[in-house]
């Protein structure tokens, strides 16, 4: 059974908006990722109002000042069609958190960024190391 293009878009949209991880779709304009769409998990984590994030530069919203160079490298890789996977620190609505970041390029200078909050796991790991 083959899904039509419209069915795929609908199914993909359901996945994007039902996944627990924070996901944002962006387009790179003048070297900066601009938010095109974001799921509820992203909005809840980084901004309480979805309308406020659409059209904003992603890095301005979530990247701490001391991490700007790192984010720029990811943006350049995405623009070159390369994926990114890393542990990163980002500014969430309730403070800085550690995320497993996955950046997936598609099309011409577009991509998705997926943020999985691993803050508690990292904190637990650090506490265990402190015991030794």
C-alpha positions in Angstrom: 0.0 0.0 0.0 1.5 3.4 -1.0 0.7 6.5 0.9 0.0 9.6 -1.1 2.1 12.7 -0.6 -0.8 14.4 1.3 -1.1 11.3 3.6 2.6 11.4 4.3 2.4 15.1 5.2 -0.5 14.5 7.5 1.2 11.5 9.1 4.5 13.4 9.5 2.6 16.3 11.1 1.0 14.0 13.6 4.4 12.6 14.5 5.9 16.1 14.8 3.1 17.3 17.2 2.8 14.1 19.2 6.4 13.3 19.9 7.5 14.1 23.5 10.8 15.6 22.4 11.0 19.3 21.5 11.1 19.6 17.7 11.5 22.7 15.6 11.5 23.1 11.8 13.7 25.9 10.5 15.0 27.5 7.3 18.5 29.0 7.2 18.3 32.6 6.1 21.5 34.7 5.9 23.3 32.0 7.9 20.7 31.9 10.7 18.1 29.3 11.4 14.6 30.9 11.4 11.7 29.0 13.0 9.1 27.8 10.6 7.2 25.4 12.9 7.6 24.0 16.4 5.7 21.3 18.3 4.0 21.8 21.6 6.9 20.2 23.5 9.3 22.8 22.0 6.9 25.6 22.9 6.3 24.3 26.4 10.1 24.0 27.0 11.4 27.2 25.4 8.4 29.6 25.1 4.9 29.6 26.5 3.4 31.2 23.3 3.8 29.3 19.9 3.0 32.5 18.0 6.0 34.2 19.5 8.5 31.6 18.2 7.4 31.3 14.5 9.6 33.6 12.4 12.2 34.1 15.2 15.9 33.2 14.9 16.2 29.9 16.7 19.5 30.6 18.2 18.4 34.0 19.7 15.6 32.1 21.5 17.5 29.2 23.0 21.3 29.5 22.7 23.2 30.9 25.7 25.7 33.6 24.7 28.7 31.4 25.6 27.4 28.7 23.2 26.9 30.9 20.1 30.1 29.6 18.3 29.0 26.0 18.8 25.5 26.8 17.4 27.0 28.6 14.4 29.0 25.5 13.6 25.9 23.3 13.7 24.1 25.9 11.4 27.0 25.7 8.9 26.9 21.9 8.9 23.1 22.0 8.3 23.5 24.5 5.5 26.0 22.1 3.9 23.5 19.2 4.2 25.2 17.5 7.1 23.5 16.1 10.2 24.5 17.0 13.8 24.4 15.0 17.0 25.7 16.4 20.3 25.0 17.0 23.9 24.3 20.8 24.2 23.3 23.3 26.8 20.3 25.4 25.9 18.3 28.1 27.7 14.9 26.7 28.5 12.0 28.7 30.0 12.9 27.4 33.5 16.7 27.7 33.2 19.6 26.2 31.3 19.3 22.5 30.6 21.3 19.7 28.9 19.9 18.2 25.7 20.7 15.5 23.3 20.5 17.5 20.1 19.9 16.0 16.7 19.9 18.3 13.7 18.6 16.9 10.4 19.0 18.9 7.2 16.5 18.6 4.4 15.9 20.4 1.1 17.8 23.6 0.4 19.0 25.1 3.7 16.2 23.7 5.8 16.2 21.3 8.7 14.7 19.9 11.9 16.2 20.2 15.3 15.2 17.7 18.0 16.0 18.3 21.6 15.7 15.5 24.2 16.1 16.8 27.8 18.8 14.7 29.5 19.4 17.2 32.4 18.3 14.9 35.1 20.3 12.0 33.7 23.5 14.1 33.5 22.9 15.5 37.1 22.4 11.9 38.4 25.6 10.8 36.7 27.5 13.8 38.1 26.2 13.0 41.6 27.3 9.4 41.3 30.8 10.5 40.2 31.0 12.8 43.3 30.5 9.7 45.5 33.8 8.2 44.3 
